[in-house]
């Protein structure tokens, strides 16, 4: 018997009990749809993280003031005051492979413009920050090296701060706002950047020359961090090692002693986050895979019932010359057909659910071709695996006993 004829007979047999066939496929449909949806959610989250990392710069290196130990008590990251502008200058001049660099000091401030006021984060930084972060200005311009050198009272607004302080039709460039009751001139407004990789609103920020924050707002001489952009993404880790070596020498840290600073690359942050997301995706896909297993058991159960119901039919086929392998192939094709049709419907349902979640809940989703291939292949394998036993049982029936079966 040809494979095409076997397929036609299998489809006719499945069509006799349409409701039972549909309910049998339901487990496979739900399983495949669940796998595709879970993997789409995980892949979408992973790509979202990668996009945020790329928007900040894949070659980013962040040096922060590190641990500080006094009397046996260890203070956390940022507690030390040993990171200085001179360290930043030394990194710029002595470390090879650096493209841009900006020293940084952060604080929170209350700002006033006319009758409006707002509390936000003031980021003291250098002129290279827009180049490091690939972050252009929407209005005006960023402050200049002369502003940094003279600790000028100039400020660049994030888009959220602008919206809070000024009416939509107002031009903030050249306006005077008060930062901690000190007058500052607005020289620019940054383009909207959105949410950062840590969940913070990047647009709810003021940008001020770091020297101004040091001298006019905080009265300090140290800095909190240094943001560095390597000239090549492939050299990021090498440049980070060079920075560590330089700072240990400048801070006179003996071998074996802990650093009083911390150097982190965006690659390290990305690897931790993507690995966590990958683990969660695998976990969710495994849970969803249980549905495929349940669907396969359902197929085997129905095929066993079908063998019992069609015992006389099987005996008749064997009596008129059908071979055992023809009967085996017929029932195996029926099981695989159930799985494949259920898999196709499940794939369509998985795409629909993923798209629906993205539109209604704004969750990032991405259906990968690999997930579709794996889900469809698993559905086919499930049909073969769980359909083989009922098919073999049918093929081994004795024709005489089968014809006598009531």
SULUR-V80183 format. One record per pair of residues at least 12 apart in sequence whose C-alpha atoms are under 8 Angstrom apart, sorted by sequence separation. I is the first residue (numbers start at 0). GAP is how many residues later the second one is. D is the distance in whole Angstrom. If there is no record, write none. Layout:
BEGIN
i & gap & d
I & GAP & D
I & GAP & D
END
This chain:
BEGIN
i & gap & d
64 & 12 & 6
65 & 12 & 5
66 & 12 & 6
67 & 12 & 5
107 & 12 & 6
108 & 12 & 6
142 & 12 & 7
173 & 12 & 5
353 & 12 & 8
63 & 13 & 7
64 & 13 & 4
65 & 13 & 6
66 & 13 & 6
87 & 13 & 8
107 & 13 & 4
108 & 13 & 6
142 & 13 & 7
172 & 13 & 5
173 & 13 & 6
189 & 13 & 8
313 & 13 & 7
353 & 13 & 8
63 & 14 & 6
64 & 14 & 7
65 & 14 & 6
87 & 14 & 8
106 & 14 & 6
107 & 14 & 6
141 & 14 & 6
171 & 14 & 7
172 & 14 & 5
64 & 15 & 5
87 & 15 & 6
105 & 15 & 7
106 & 15 & 5
126 & 15 & 7
140 & 15 & 8
172 & 15 & 6
64 & 16 & 7
105 & 16 & 6
106 & 16 & 7
126 & 16 & 7
171 & 16 & 8
172 & 16 & 8
350 & 16 & 7
64 & 17 & 7
105 & 17 & 5
126 & 17 & 6
64 & 18 & 6
84 & 18 & 7
104 & 18 & 6
105 & 18 & 6
126 & 18 & 6
63 & 19 & 8
103 & 19 & 7
104 & 19 & 5
125 & 19 & 8
243 & 19 & 7
103 & 20 & 5
104 & 20 & 7
102 & 21 & 8
103 & 21 & 5
126 & 21 & 8
102 & 22 & 6
103 & 22 & 7
125 & 22 & 7
101 & 23 & 6
102 & 23 & 6
239 & 23 & 7
101 & 24 & 5
239 & 24 & 8
100 & 25 & 8
101 & 25 & 7
239 & 25 & 7
346 & 25 & 7
101 & 26 & 6
100 & 27 & 6
101 & 27 & 6
161 & 27 & 7
99 & 28 & 6
100 & 28 & 7
236 & 28 & 7
302 & 28 & 8
346 & 28 & 8
99 & 29 & 8
154 & 29 & 6
156 & 29 & 7
235 & 29 & 7
346 & 29 & 8
152 & 30 & 7
153 & 30 & 5
154 & 30 & 6
155 & 30 & 6
158 & 30 & 6
99 & 31 & 7
100 & 31 & 7
152 & 31 & 5
153 & 31 & 5
154 & 31 & 5
155 & 31 & 6
156 & 31 & 6
157 & 31 & 6
158 & 31 & 6
99 & 32 & 6
152 & 32 & 6
153 & 32 & 6
154 & 32 & 6
155 & 32 & 5
156 & 32 & 5
157 & 32 & 5
158 & 32 & 7
302 & 32 & 7
342 & 32 & 7
343 & 32 & 7
139 & 33 & 6
153 & 33 & 6
154 & 33 & 7
155 & 33 & 5
156 & 33 & 6
157 & 33 & 7
158 & 33 & 6
342 & 33 & 6
138 & 34 & 7
155 & 34 & 7
157 & 34 & 7
299 & 35 & 8
298 & 36 & 7
339 & 36 & 7
342 & 36 & 6
179 & 37 & 8
341 & 37 & 8
342 & 37 & 8
298 & 39 & 8
339 & 39 & 6
298 & 40 & 8
338 & 40 & 5
339 & 40 & 6
119 & 41 & 8
338 & 41 & 6
160 & 42 & 7
117 & 43 & 7
159 & 43 & 5
160 & 43 & 6
295 & 43 & 8
338 & 43 & 7
339 & 43 & 8
142 & 44 & 7
157 & 44 & 8
158 & 44 & 5
159 & 44 & 5
160 & 44 & 7
335 & 44 & 6
338 & 44 & 5
141 & 45 & 7
142 & 45 & 8
157 & 45 & 5
158 & 45 & 7
159 & 45 & 8
160 & 45 & 7
337 & 45 & 7
117 & 46 & 7
140 & 46 & 6
141 & 46 & 6
157 & 46 & 6
335 & 46 & 8
336 & 46 & 8
116 & 47 & 8
117 & 47 & 7
139 & 47 & 6
140 & 47 & 5
157 & 47 & 5
335 & 47 & 4
115 & 48 & 7
116 & 48 & 6
139 & 48 & 4
140 & 48 & 7
156 & 48 & 7
157 & 48 & 6
334 & 48 & 5
335 & 48 & 6
115 & 49 & 5
138 & 49 & 5
139 & 49 & 6
156 & 49 & 5
157 & 49 & 8
334 & 49 & 7
115 & 50 & 8
137 & 50 & 8
138 & 50 & 5
155 & 50 & 6
156 & 50 & 6
136 & 51 & 7
137 & 51 & 6
138 & 51 & 7
154 & 51 & 7
155 & 51 & 5
331 & 51 & 8
334 & 51 & 8
335 & 51 & 7
112 & 52 & 6
136 & 52 & 6
137 & 52 & 5
138 & 52 & 8
154 & 52 & 6
155 & 52 & 7
331 & 52 & 7
334 & 52 & 5
111 & 53 & 7
112 & 53 & 8
136 & 53 & 4
137 & 53 & 5
154 & 53 & 5
135 & 54 & 6
136 & 54 & 5
153 & 54 & 6
154 & 54 & 8
134 & 55 & 7
135 & 55 & 6
152 & 55 & 8
153 & 55 & 7
331 & 55 & 5
134 & 56 & 7
330 & 56 & 7
331 & 56 & 6
151 & 57 & 7
134 & 58 & 8
150 & 58 & 7
150 & 59 & 8
152 & 59 & 7
330 & 59 & 7
331 & 59 & 6
150 & 60 & 5
151 & 60 & 6
327 & 60 & 8
330 & 60 & 5
147 & 61 & 5
149 & 61 & 8
150 & 61 & 4
329 & 61 & 8
146 & 62 & 7
147 & 62 & 7
148 & 62 & 7
328 & 62 & 7
112 & 63 & 7
113 & 63 & 8
147 & 63 & 6
327 & 63 & 5
330 & 63 & 8
112 & 64 & 5
147 & 64 & 7
150 & 64 & 7
326 & 64 & 7
327 & 64 & 6
111 & 65 & 6
112 & 65 & 7
142 & 65 & 8
110 & 66 & 7
111 & 66 & 5
142 & 66 & 7
327 & 66 & 7
110 & 67 & 5
111 & 67 & 7
326 & 67 & 7
327 & 67 & 5
110 & 68 & 5
326 & 68 & 5
109 & 69 & 6
110 & 69 & 6
111 & 69 & 8
325 & 69 & 8
108 & 70 & 7
109 & 70 & 6
110 & 70 & 8
324 & 70 & 7
108 & 71 & 6
323 & 71 & 5
59 & 72 & 8
323 & 72 & 7
56 & 75 & 7
55 & 76 & 8
56 & 76 & 6
55 & 77 & 5
56 & 77 & 7
54 & 78 & 7
55 & 78 & 7
54 & 79 & 7
313 & 80 & 7
318 & 80 & 6
317 & 81 & 6
318 & 81 & 8
122 & 82 & 7
124 & 82 & 7
126 & 82 & 8
314 & 82 & 7
120 & 83 & 7
121 & 83 & 6
122 & 83 & 6
123 & 83 & 6
124 & 83 & 6
125 & 83 & 6
306 & 83 & 7
310 & 83 & 8
313 & 83 & 8
314 & 83 & 7
315 & 83 & 7
119 & 84 & 6
120 & 84 & 5
121 & 84 & 5
122 & 84 & 5
123 & 84 & 5
124 & 84 & 5
125 & 84 & 6
298 & 84 & 7
302 & 84 & 7
306 & 84 & 8
314 & 84 & 4
119 & 85 & 6
120 & 85 & 6
121 & 85 & 6
122 & 85 & 6
123 & 85 & 5
124 & 85 & 5
313 & 85 & 8
314 & 85 & 7
119 & 86 & 7
121 & 86 & 7
123 & 86 & 4
295 & 86 & 6
299 & 86 & 5
303 & 86 & 5
306 & 86 & 8
314 & 86 & 8
315 & 86 & 8
122 & 87 & 8
123 & 87 & 7
291 & 87 & 7
295 & 87 & 7
298 & 87 & 7
299 & 87 & 6
302 & 87 & 6
306 & 87 & 6
314 & 87 & 5
315 & 87 & 7
123 & 88 & 7
298 & 88 & 7
302 & 88 & 8
313 & 88 & 7
314 & 88 & 5
123 & 89 & 6
292 & 89 & 8
296 & 89 & 7
299 & 89 & 8
312 & 89 & 8
291 & 90 & 8
295 & 90 & 6
299 & 90 & 7
311 & 90 & 5
312 & 90 & 8
310 & 91 & 5
311 & 91 & 5
310 & 92 & 7
311 & 92 & 7
311 & 93 & 6
310 & 94 & 7
311 & 94 & 8
131 & 96 & 7
131 & 97 & 6
128 & 98 & 8
104 & 105 & 6
103 & 106 & 6
102 & 107 & 7
104 & 108 & 7
104 & 109 & 7
104 & 118 & 5
105 & 118 & 7
103 & 119 & 6
104 & 119 & 5
102 & 120 & 7
103 & 120 & 6
104 & 120 & 7
102 & 121 & 8
103 & 121 & 5
102 & 122 & 6
103 & 122 & 6
102 & 123 & 4
103 & 123 & 7
101 & 124 & 6
102 & 124 & 6
100 & 125 & 7
101 & 125 & 5
100 & 126 & 6
101 & 126 & 7
100 & 127 & 4
99 & 128 & 6
100 & 128 & 6
98 & 129 & 8
99 & 129 & 5
97 & 130 & 7
98 & 130 & 6
99 & 130 & 7
97 & 131 & 6
98 & 131 & 5
99 & 131 & 8
97 & 132 & 5
98 & 132 & 5
96 & 133 & 6
97 & 133 & 5
96 & 134 & 5
96 & 135 & 7
84 & 136 & 8
83 & 137 & 7
84 & 137 & 7
83 & 138 & 5
84 & 138 & 7
87 & 138 & 7
96 & 138 & 7
82 & 139 & 6
83 & 139 & 5
81 & 140 & 7
82 & 140 & 6
80 & 141 & 6
82 & 141 & 7
97 & 141 & 7
80 & 142 & 7
82 & 142 & 7
96 & 142 & 6
80 & 143 & 8
95 & 143 & 7
51 & 144 & 7
52 & 144 & 7
94 & 144 & 7
51 & 145 & 6
77 & 146 & 6
95 & 146 & 8
94 & 147 & 6
48 & 148 & 7
94 & 148 & 7
94 & 151 & 8
90 & 152 & 7
90 & 155 & 7
64 & 158 & 8
64 & 159 & 6
63 & 160 & 6
64 & 160 & 6
86 & 160 & 7
63 & 161 & 4
62 & 162 & 5
63 & 162 & 6
61 & 163 & 7
62 & 163 & 5
86 & 163 & 8
61 & 164 & 6
62 & 164 & 6
61 & 165 & 5
62 & 165 & 8
60 & 166 & 6
61 & 166 & 6
59 & 167 & 7
60 & 167 & 5
59 & 168 & 6
60 & 168 & 6
59 & 169 & 5
60 & 169 & 7
81 & 169 & 8
58 & 170 & 6
59 & 170 & 7
58 & 171 & 5
56 & 172 & 8
58 & 172 & 8
58 & 173 & 7
58 & 174 & 5
57 & 175 & 6
58 & 175 & 8
60 & 175 & 7
59 & 176 & 7
58 & 177 & 6
81 & 178 & 7
82 & 178 & 7
60 & 179 & 7
79 & 180 & 7
79 & 181 & 8
76 & 184 & 8
76 & 185 & 8
66 & 192 & 7
67 & 192 & 6
65 & 193 & 7
66 & 193 & 5
65 & 194 & 5
66 & 194 & 7
64 & 195 & 7
65 & 195 & 4
64 & 196 & 5
65 & 196 & 5
63 & 197 & 6
64 & 197 & 6
62 & 198 & 7
63 & 198 & 5
62 & 199 & 6
63 & 199 & 7
62 & 200 & 5
61 & 201 & 6
62 & 201 & 7
60 & 202 & 7
61 & 202 & 5
60 & 203 & 6
61 & 203 & 6
60 & 204 & 4
59 & 205 & 6
60 & 205 & 7
58 & 206 & 8
59 & 206 & 6
58 & 207 & 7
57 & 208 & 6
58 & 208 & 8
56 & 209 & 8
57 & 209 & 7
52 & 213 & 7
52 & 217 & 7
49 & 220 & 7
48 & 221 & 7
48 & 224 & 7
49 & 224 & 8
48 & 225 & 7
45 & 227 & 8
45 & 228 & 6
45 & 231 & 6
44 & 232 & 7
45 & 232 & 7
41 & 235 & 6
42 & 235 & 8
41 & 236 & 7
41 & 238 & 7
42 & 238 & 7
41 & 239 & 5
40 & 240 & 8
38 & 242 & 6
37 & 243 & 7
38 & 243 & 8
38 & 245 & 7
37 & 246 & 6
38 & 246 & 6
37 & 247 & 6
34 & 249 & 8
35 & 249 & 8
34 & 250 & 5
37 & 250 & 7
33 & 251 & 8
34 & 251 & 8
34 & 253 & 5
33 & 254 & 5
34 & 254 & 6
33 & 255 & 8
31 & 256 & 8
30 & 257 & 6
31 & 257 & 8
33 & 257 & 8
30 & 258 & 6
30 & 259 & 7
31 & 259 & 8
30 & 260 & 4
31 & 260 & 7
29 & 261 & 7
30 & 261 & 4
29 & 262 & 8
30 & 262 & 8
27 & 263 & 7
26 & 264 & 7
27 & 264 & 6
30 & 264 & 7
26 & 265 & 7
27 & 266 & 8
26 & 267 & 7
27 & 267 & 5
26 & 268 & 4
27 & 268 & 7
25 & 269 & 7
26 & 269 & 8
24 & 270 & 7
23 & 271 & 7
26 & 271 & 7
23 & 274 & 6
24 & 274 & 8
23 & 275 & 6
23 & 278 & 7
27 & 311 & 6
31 & 311 & 6
35 & 311 & 7
24 & 313 & 6
28 & 313 & 5
32 & 313 & 4
36 & 313 & 5
40 & 313 & 7
23 & 314 & 8
24 & 314 & 7
27 & 314 & 5
28 & 314 & 6
31 & 314 & 5
32 & 314 & 6
35 & 314 & 5
36 & 314 & 7
39 & 314 & 7
27 & 315 & 6
28 & 315 & 8
30 & 315 & 7
31 & 315 & 6
32 & 315 & 8
34 & 315 & 8
35 & 315 & 7
24 & 316 & 8
25 & 316 & 7
28 & 316 & 6
29 & 316 & 6
32 & 316 & 6
33 & 316 & 7
36 & 316 & 7
47 & 316 & 7
20 & 317 & 8
24 & 317 & 5
28 & 317 & 4
32 & 317 & 4
36 & 317 & 6
27 & 318 & 7
28 & 318 & 8
31 & 318 & 7
32 & 318 & 8
43 & 319 & 8
44 & 319 & 6
5 & 320 & 8
9 & 320 & 6
13 & 320 & 7
28 & 320 & 8
43 & 320 & 5
44 & 320 & 7
8 & 321 & 8
9 & 321 & 7
43 & 321 & 4
40 & 322 & 8
42 & 322 & 7
43 & 322 & 5
5 & 323 & 7
6 & 323 & 7
9 & 323 & 7
10 & 323 & 7
40 & 323 & 7
41 & 323 & 7
42 & 323 & 6
43 & 323 & 8
5 & 324 & 6
9 & 324 & 5
40 & 324 & 5
42 & 324 & 7
0 & 325 & 7
39 & 325 & 5
40 & 325 & 7
42 & 325 & 8
6 & 326 & 6
10 & 326 & 8
39 & 326 & 5
5 & 327 & 7
6 & 327 & 8
39 & 327 & 5
38 & 328 & 7
39 & 328 & 7
38 & 329 & 8
36 & 330 & 8
35 & 331 & 7
38 & 332 & 7
35 & 335 & 6
34 & 336 & 8
35 & 336 & 7
35 & 339 & 7
34 & 340 & 7
31 & 343 & 6
31 & 344 & 7
31 & 347 & 7
27 & 351 & 7
END
